[in-house]
Structure formats: structure tokens, C-alpha cells
Amino acid sequence: MEEGIVATTIAHVAQALKTNNRGDPRLDMDGKTCFKLQEQYRGCRNTDESKKKQKALPMTVIRKIMDMANTHKDLALAWLLIGAAFFVMRSCEYLKTNHQ
């Protein structure tokens, strides 16, 4: 189930980029799904029943967005995304919730 959610989310991001005349971030230079994304999908298919499942976006997707930035606005948005991702990851070190 998680693989479908991750694939759908990434497909929506890719569609938005393609709509704005950008390349498909899911594909490598050969036009095939990039290896790291395949690994992400495979990890989501894993039937390991952990207590706390979390959906993750591979950092390679964020890096790809930075690589594809070709205007000052795109570059600024990419840096904001990187900053947001950093602070989201750091918050997990200091915050705990009662939700299980």
C-alpha cells in the first residue's frame, strides 16, 4: 500500500514539473526510472510490519529539484525546500508526541 502512495505522490510532483516544461525527475539520463527511486519503491513494498510506519521522500528528489532550478525564483524555492527539509528532520530529534 505504501508503495502506491509514494509512487502517486512522486507522480504528481513529476506531472507538475512536466506541465511547467521541466524534465521528469523520476528518470535518469537513459529515460528509465532512476535506481534510487526503484530502491525506494522496493523498500515500500517490504512486508516488514514495523510499529510505526512513516512515508518518506528520498533526499535525491530534493537534490534533483535543486539541479533542475534554472531561474533565480526556482533556485530560491529549491533552497527554501532544502531548508524546510533540514528543519523537519531536525525536529524529530527534539520533539515527541503522545500520538502512537
Contacts in CASP RR format, 6 or more apart in sequence:
PFRMAT RR
TARGET T0000
AUTHOR 0000-0000-0000
METHOD contacts of the structure
MODEL  1
MEEGIVATTIAHVAQALKTNNRGDPRLDMDGKTCFKLQEQYRGCRNTDES
KKKQKALPMTVIRKIMDMANTHKDLALAWLLIGAAFFVMRSCEYLKTNHQ
2 44 0 8 1.000
2 45 0 8 1.000
2 53 0 8 1.000
2 55 0 8 1.000
3 41 0 8 1.000
3 43 0 8 1.000
3 44 0 8 1.000
3 45 0 8 1.000
4 44 0 8 1.000
5 44 0 8 1.000
5 55 0 8 1.000
6 40 0 8 1.000
6 41 0 8 1.000
6 44 0 8 1.000
6 55 0 8 1.000
6 56 0 8 1.000
6 57 0 8 1.000
7 41 0 8 1.000
9 55 0 8 1.000
9 57 0 8 1.000
10 25 0 8 1.000
10 26 0 8 1.000
10 37 0 8 1.000
10 57 0 8 1.000
10 61 0 8 1.000
11 26 0 8 1.000
13 25 0 8 1.000
13 61 0 8 1.000
14 24 0 8 1.000
14 25 0 8 1.000
14 26 0 8 1.000
17 23 0 8 1.000
17 24 0 8 1.000
17 25 0 8 1.000
17 68 0 8 1.000
18 24 0 8 1.000
22 68 0 8 1.000
23 68 0 8 1.000
25 61 0 8 1.000
25 64 0 8 1.000
25 65 0 8 1.000
25 68 0 8 1.000
26 33 0 8 1.000
26 34 0 8 1.000
26 37 0 8 1.000
27 33 0 8 1.000
27 34 0 8 1.000
28 34 0 8 1.000
28 35 0 8 1.000
34 60 0 8 1.000
36 58 0 8 1.000
36 60 0 8 1.000
37 58 0 8 1.000
37 60 0 8 1.000
37 61 0 8 1.000
40 56 0 8 1.000
40 58 0 8 1.000
52 100 0 8 1.000
59 85 0 8 1.000
62 78 0 8 1.000
62 81 0 8 1.000
62 82 0 8 1.000
62 85 0 8 1.000
65 78 0 8 1.000
65 81 0 8 1.000
66 75 0 8 1.000
66 78 0 8 1.000
66 79 0 8 1.000
66 81 0 8 1.000
66 82 0 8 1.000
68 74 0 8 1.000
69 75 0 8 1.000
69 77 0 8 1.000
69 78 0 8 1.000
END
